[in-house]
Amino acid sequence: MTDTPSETHESARGIRTDERSADAVKKALIAVKDSRASLHAFCEALALSRLLGAHLAAVSVAPLYEGDLSMTVAPMRTARNEPFQTVLDEALRIAESQRVGLATYLATGPVDKTILDLARDGGFDLIILGRNTGWTLPGDVAARVIRHSRSDVLVIPEKCPLQLDHISCYADGVMNASAQARAMQLARHCNAQLTFLSDQDLHRILEGRSDDVGFLVLGETWPSGLWSVLKKSKTLRLLRLAAHPILVVKHPCK
């Protein structure tokens, strides 16, 4: 794409799609922990699951204990896991109050690997993560989940609502067809306005001048080599700076 919006880009602005698709998301997995960003993302995930008719599950991952081995006995293990179980209990209470079905998983292990394994083994086609204002580093759990996930990943910034009446798509690299297809699926299902973004629009988002972007769908793939570093940097900058929910499309849409 060029810095000047192309004719294709201009003609895509303002498109409204009326057909609906029931297959945009079938199963979604949200990672929850004891934080305001996580609670906000969970509440938004409940609304999204109702809108899309998707099955929703929540996982809370207790990290592996690397200290005194006596902590591995059952009573101590229960005490260690209690805060994570409490988060799941609260999530289930909120879901029941809104009459939304919720499966819950309490797991122990490396957080990113556990989320990825559960998403793969459970057939989840969407992983949802909350983001607070301090999330910036490539080594962060969220960054590793996005890097290695086979499923699409939705990142919801703290205090940022999902506004699915306007969906914007920036399709980059070999995954552009998948990102466009996913954006069109969501737009059809939500009867939303769909806009395709240019490089100029992307710079505007990174500069904080993006009030009209709405829900952002990002097409991205990270192959090996130098190109991987460059593309990963762009993705992480968007996820760190953009004040919008971002869906990173990681696999072909069917």
C-alpha positions as CSV (number, residue, x, y, z in Angstrom):
1,M,0.0,0.0,0.0
2,T,1.0,3.6,-0.5
3,D,0.7,6.6,1.7
4,T,-2.0,8.0,-0.7
5,P,-5.3,6.1,-0.4
6,S,-5.9,4.2,-3.6
7,E,-9.1,4.1,-5.6
8,T,-9.8,0.7,-4.1
9,H,-9.3,2.1,-0.7
10,E,-11.6,5.0,-1.3
11,S,-14.3,2.9,-2.9
12,A,-14.3,0.6,0.1
13,R,-15.1,3.4,2.6
14,G,-18.6,3.5,3.8
15,I,-19.5,0.1,2.5
16,R,-22.4,-1.5,4.5
17,T,-22.9,-5.2,4.4
18,D,-26.3,-6.7,5.1
19,E,-25.8,-10.4,4.7
20,R,-25.2,-12.3,7.9
21,S,-22.7,-15.1,8.7
22,A,-23.1,-17.4,11.7
23,D,-19.6,-18.7,11.3
24,A,-17.5,-15.6,12.1
25,V,-16.5,-17.1,15.5
26,K,-17.8,-20.4,16.9
27,K,-15.6,-20.9,20.1
28,A,-13.8,-18.2,22.0
29,L,-11.3,-18.5,24.8
30,I,-10.5,-15.6,27.1
31,A,-7.6,-15.6,29.5
32,V,-8.6,-14.0,32.9
33,K,-6.6,-12.8,35.8
34,D,-7.0,-10.4,38.8
35,S,-6.7,-7.1,37.0
36,R,-9.0,-4.3,35.8
37,A,-7.9,-4.8,32.2
38,S,-8.8,-8.5,32.4
39,L,-12.2,-7.8,34.0
40,H,-13.0,-5.3,31.3
41,A,-12.0,-7.6,28.5
42,F,-14.1,-10.4,30.0
43,C,-17.2,-8.3,30.2
44,E,-16.7,-7.3,26.5
45,A,-16.1,-10.9,25.6
46,L,-19.5,-11.8,27.1
47,A,-21.2,-9.2,24.9
48,L,-19.3,-10.5,21.9
49,S,-20.2,-14.1,22.5
50,R,-23.9,-13.1,22.7
51,L,-23.7,-11.1,19.5
52,L,-21.9,-13.8,17.6
53,G,-23.7,-16.8,19.2
54,A,-20.3,-18.2,20.1
55,H,-19.4,-20.6,22.9
56,L,-17.2,-18.8,25.5
57,A,-14.7,-20.3,27.9
58,A,-12.4,-18.7,30.4
59,V,-9.0,-19.9,31.6
60,S,-6.9,-18.7,34.5
61,V,-3.4,-19.9,34.6
62,A,-1.4,-20.2,37.8
63,P,2.4,-20.0,37.0
64,L,4.6,-22.9,37.9
65,Y,6.0,-22.8,41.4
66,E,9.8,-22.8,41.4
67,G,10.5,-22.5,45.2
68,D,10.2,-24.9,48.1
69,L,9.2,-28.3,46.8
70,S,6.9,-28.8,49.8
71,M,4.6,-26.3,48.1
72,T,3.7,-29.1,45.7
73,V,1.7,-31.0,48.3
74,A,-2.1,-30.8,47.9
75,P,-3.0,-28.2,50.6
76,M,-0.2,-25.8,49.6
77,R,-1.1,-26.3,45.9
78,T,-4.7,-25.4,46.7
79,A,-3.6,-22.3,48.5
80,R,-1.4,-21.3,45.6
81,N,-4.2,-21.7,43.1
82,E,-6.9,-20.1,45.2
83,P,-6.5,-16.5,43.7
84,F,-6.8,-17.9,40.2
85,Q,-9.9,-20.0,41.1
86,T,-11.4,-16.9,42.7
87,V,-11.1,-15.0,39.4
88,L,-12.8,-17.9,37.6
89,D,-15.6,-18.0,40.2
90,E,-16.2,-14.2,39.7
91,A,-16.2,-14.6,35.9
92,L,-18.8,-17.4,36.2
93,R,-20.9,-15.3,38.5
94,I,-20.9,-12.4,36.1
95,A,-21.7,-14.7,33.2
96,E,-24.6,-16.3,35.0
97,S,-26.0,-12.9,35.9
98,Q,-26.1,-12.1,32.2
99,R,-27.4,-15.6,31.3
100,V,-24.4,-16.4,29.2
101,G,-23.0,-19.9,29.3
102,L,-19.3,-20.1,30.4
103,A,-16.9,-23.0,30.6
104,T,-14.0,-22.4,33.0
105,Y,-10.5,-23.9,33.2
106,L,-8.0,-23.6,36.0
107,A,-4.5,-24.6,34.8
108,T,-1.0,-24.5,36.0
109,G,2.1,-24.0,33.8
110,P,3.8,-21.4,31.6
111,V,1.0,-18.9,30.9
112,D,1.4,-18.4,27.2
113,K,2.0,-22.1,26.4
114,T,-0.9,-23.2,28.5
115,I,-3.3,-20.7,26.7
116,L,-2.0,-21.8,23.3
117,D,-2.3,-25.5,24.1
118,L,-5.8,-25.2,25.4
119,A,-6.9,-23.1,22.4
120,R,-5.5,-25.7,20.1
121,D,-6.7,-28.8,21.9
122,G,-10.2,-27.3,22.5
123,G,-10.7,-26.2,19.0
124,F,-11.0,-22.5,19.9
125,D,-10.9,-20.2,16.8
126,L,-10.5,-17.0,18.9
127,I,-8.3,-16.1,21.8
128,I,-9.2,-12.9,23.8
129,L,-6.7,-11.0,25.9
130,G,-7.0,-7.8,27.9
131,R,-4.3,-5.2,27.7
132,N,-3.4,-2.6,30.2
133,T,-1.4,0.6,29.5
134,G,1.8,-1.0,30.6
135,W,1.9,-3.7,28.0
136,T,4.8,-2.9,25.5
137,L,7.4,-5.6,25.5
138,P,7.9,-8.3,22.8
139,G,8.6,-10.8,25.5
140,D,5.2,-10.3,27.2
141,V,2.8,-13.2,27.5
142,A,0.3,-11.5,25.2
143,A,3.0,-10.9,22.6
144,R,4.1,-14.6,22.7
145,V,0.5,-15.8,22.4
146,I,0.0,-13.6,19.3
147,R,3.3,-14.7,17.9
148,H,2.6,-18.4,18.2
149,S,-1.2,-18.8,18.0
150,R,-2.9,-20.7,15.2
151,S,-6.1,-19.0,16.2
152,D,-7.1,-15.4,15.7
153,V,-6.3,-13.2,18.7
154,L,-8.4,-10.3,19.9
155,V,-6.7,-7.7,22.2
156,I,-9.0,-5.4,24.1
157,P,-7.4,-2.4,25.8
158,E,-8.5,-1.4,29.3
159,K,-11.5,1.0,29.3
160,C,-12.0,0.5,25.5
161,P,-15.4,-0.8,24.6
162,L,-16.0,-3.1,21.6
163,Q,-17.9,-1.0,19.0
164,L,-18.8,-3.4,16.2
165,D,-20.9,-0.9,14.3
166,H,-17.7,0.2,12.5
167,I,-15.0,-2.3,11.5
168,S,-11.7,-1.2,9.9
169,C,-9.3,-3.6,8.2
170,Y,-5.6,-3.2,7.5
171,A,-4.4,-6.2,5.5
172,D,-0.6,-6.6,5.3
173,G,1.5,-9.3,3.6
174,V,0.4,-12.7,2.6
175,M,-2.4,-12.9,5.1
176,N,-4.3,-10.0,3.6
177,A,-7.0,-12.2,2.0
178,S,-7.7,-13.8,5.4
179,A,-7.9,-10.5,7.2
180,Q,-10.3,-9.1,4.6
181,A,-12.4,-12.3,4.7
182,R,-12.6,-12.1,8.5
183,A,-13.5,-8.4,8.5
184,M,-16.2,-9.0,5.9
185,Q,-17.6,-11.9,8.0
186,L,-17.8,-9.8,11.1
187,A,-19.3,-6.8,9.2
188,R,-22.0,-9.0,7.7
189,H,-22.8,-10.6,11.0
190,C,-22.9,-7.2,12.9
191,N,-24.4,-5.2,10.0
192,A,-21.5,-2.9,10.4
193,Q,-19.8,-0.3,8.3
194,L,-16.6,-1.7,6.8
195,T,-13.6,0.4,5.9
196,F,-10.3,-0.8,4.4
197,L,-7.3,1.2,5.6
198,S,-4.2,2.5,3.8
199,D,-0.7,3.0,5.1
200,Q,-1.6,6.6,5.6
201,D,-4.4,5.5,7.9
202,L,-2.0,3.3,9.8
203,H,0.3,6.2,10.5
204,R,-2.7,8.2,11.7
205,I,-3.5,5.4,14.1
206,L,0.0,5.2,15.5
207,E,-0.1,9.0,16.0
208,G,-3.3,8.8,18.0
209,R,-5.5,10.4,15.4
210,S,-7.9,7.5,14.9
211,D,-11.2,8.3,16.4
212,D,-13.1,7.1,13.3
213,V,-11.3,3.7,13.1
214,G,-13.6,1.6,15.4
215,F,-12.8,-2.1,15.7
216,L,-9.5,-2.9,13.9
217,V,-8.8,-6.1,12.0
218,L,-5.1,-6.6,11.3
219,G,-3.8,-9.1,8.8
220,E,-0.3,-10.3,9.7
221,T,2.0,-13.2,9.4
222,W,5.5,-13.6,11.0
223,P,7.8,-15.7,8.8
224,S,11.4,-16.2,9.7
225,G,14.3,-13.8,9.1
226,L,14.6,-10.0,9.1
227,W,11.1,-9.5,7.6
228,S,9.7,-11.2,10.7
229,V,11.4,-8.6,12.9
230,L,10.0,-5.7,10.9
231,K,6.5,-7.1,10.7
232,K,6.4,-8.0,14.4
233,S,7.5,-4.6,15.3
234,K,4.7,-3.0,13.4
235,T,2.1,-5.3,15.0
236,L,3.4,-4.6,18.5
237,R,3.4,-0.9,17.9
238,L,-0.2,-1.0,16.9
239,L,-1.1,-3.2,19.9
240,R,0.7,-0.9,22.2
241,L,-0.4,2.5,20.9
242,A,-3.8,2.0,19.3
243,A,-6.7,2.9,21.5
244,H,-8.9,0.4,19.8
245,P,-9.7,-3.3,20.1
246,I,-7.5,-5.2,17.6
247,L,-8.2,-8.5,16.0
248,V,-5.0,-10.2,14.7
249,V,-6.0,-12.7,12.0
250,K,-3.7,-15.7,12.1
251,H,-5.2,-18.3,9.8
252,P,-7.2,-18.5,6.6
253,C,-10.9,-17.8,6.9
254,K,-13.3,-20.4,5.5
